[in-house]
Amino acid sequence: MFIPEFTGSGSGHFSPAEITFLGSQPDVATARLYRSGEKIAASEEGAWGDIEVPAGNADCRLDLTTARDPSDWAYGASTRTSWSFRSDTTTSESRLPLLQLDYDVPVDTRNAVSRAAKHTLGLSVRMQDGMAQPRGVHVTVEASYDGGRSWAAAVSARKGSGYTAAVERPAHLRGNA
C-alpha cells in the first residue's frame, strides 16, 4: 500500500513525512494493521510500502495517524484515518481497495477558512493511485467544532463525479472554529 501521509490540492499532490524541517519537530506518520482484532504489522514511517496480509478470510483494519508541528501548522496539523476491509486468500499479489478522499476546502494561504458560518466543501472519492475508480460509493459528512467531542451532520450531495458538503458552524461559536 502506498498512501501519502500529507496531501495537497489534488490527486498526485502530496508530501511524505519530513524528519525535520528548518529546526521544527519531526512529522509523525504511523500505520497499524489489524487482522481479526490482532495487530499484525506496524510502521513508524506511515503506510508507504508493502505489507503482507496473511492468507485466509478475516476482518482487517488499517489505522494511519499523522501529525505536524503545530507551531508551524496552525490548522490541520493532525489526522486519524481508519479503513476496514475483508481480506481473503489470493493467488497473486494485489493492492488493497482502500478508498482515498480528496478535499476541496475554501482555505486561505494559512490553511484557514473565513469567519463565515457556512462553507461548501468539495469531495472526490478514488482508489489508491493505479487502481480503477470505485463504484457504489455513498458519502456521509460530519463536522466537529469542539475537537471531536461531538459531531454534527453536514448536508451532502452528489455533484458531477464527486460530492459537495455544506457545513455550518453552530451559532454559539464565533470565528474560525
N, C-alpha and C positions, 0 to 999 in steps of 0.2 A: 504494500500500500504506500502511496506517495501523496500525503495530504499536507499541503502547505500550511504552516502554522500561522503566518501573518499574511493576509491578503489585502489587496487594494481595490481599485475601482472597477475591476472586471476580471473575467476569466484569463488566466495566464499572467496576471499581475500579482506577484507575491514576493515575499522575502522570507528566507529561513531565519531561525532564531540566531541572534547575534551573541557571541560570547561576551564581548564588551564593546562599547562604542563611545569613544571620547570620554572615558572615565566613568561612564554610567554603570549601573548594576547589570549583570548579565541577564539576558532573557531566559525565561523558563518555558520549556516545551516538553511535557511528559506524556507518555502514552501507556495505557494499561489495557491488556486484552484478557477478557474473562471467558471461560467456556464452562457452561453449567454452574456458574457462580464461583468457579475457582480461577484465580489469576494464573494464566499460563505464559504470559510474556509481559515484559516491562521495558521501557526505553526512556532514558533521560534526554533523548535527542528527538522527541516528537514521534510522529507516525510517518517517518520518512525512511522506508526500507522494506525489505522482505521479511515477513513474519509468517512462519508456517503454522497453520491451524491443524491440529490433529484430526485424523480421519474419524468419520462417524457422525451421525446426526446429533446435533446439540444446539441449544440456545447459546448465543455468544453476545458479548457487548464489548465495544471499544470505547474507551474514555480518553479524550485528548484535552489537556489543560495547558493554557498558555498565559504568560504574563510578561509585561514590560515594565521597566522602572517608571512608577507613576510621577516622579519628579520631571521626567522627560515626556511622558504621555499622559496628559490630564484626563483624556476621555478614552474609553475603550481600551483600557490598559490590561484587561484580562478576559479570558473566555474559558468556558467549560462546555464541551460538546461530547455527547454520547450517541453512539449508533448501536442499535440492537438488530440482530440478524440471525437467521438459521444457517448452520453450517452442515455440510454433509461430505461424504467421500466423493472425490472426482478422479478421473483417470489422467488428468493433466493439470498443470499449474493454471490457476485462474485468479483474476482480481476479484476482490470483494465488491459487491454492488452497493457502495456507500454513497448515499446522496450528499451532494455538496450544495450549499446555499450561497448565492451571490446577492449582496445587498446594495441597493442604491438609496443611500440616506442623504438628505439635503444638509450636509455639513459644510462649515467654512474651512479655511486653511488650518485652523486649530483643532479640527475634528469635532466641533461643537455645533449643535443645532441652534437655530434662532430662538428667541424668547417667546415666539408664537406658541399658543396652546395646542394647535393642531399641526400635524405633519403627515405627509403621504410618503410612504416608503415603497420602493420597487424591490421585488424579489424574483430571482430566477433560480430554478432547481435544475441541477445537472448531475451526471455521474462523474467519477474521477476522470481526469483527462485521458483520452484514448478509448473511452467506452461510449456505447450508444446512449442517446437521450433516454431518460426514464419515462415510463408510461404509467397512467393511472395514479398520478400524484395528487394529493389533496393537501392544502396548506391551511394551518391554523396559526394565527399570530397572537401573542400575548405580550404585554409590556409591563415592566415593573418600574415604579418611581421611588421605591424605598429600599434599593439594594437587594431585591429578590425576596423580601419577606412576604409580599403579596403581589398578585398578578391580575391584570385587567385584560379582557378580551378586546382585540382590535377588530375593526371591520375589514375583512379581506375579500378580494375579488380577483377573478381571472382577468388578465389584460394581455392580449396577444399571446406570446409564448411564455409569459411569466405571470406575475401576480402583483397586486398593489395591496397595501395595508394602510388604513387610516388610524393613526394613534392620536389620542387626545389626553393631554396631561390633566389630572383632576384639578378642579377649581381651587382647592385649598393649597395647592403647591404653586410656587412662583419661580420664575427664572428658568435656567437650564437644569432641569431635573432629569 
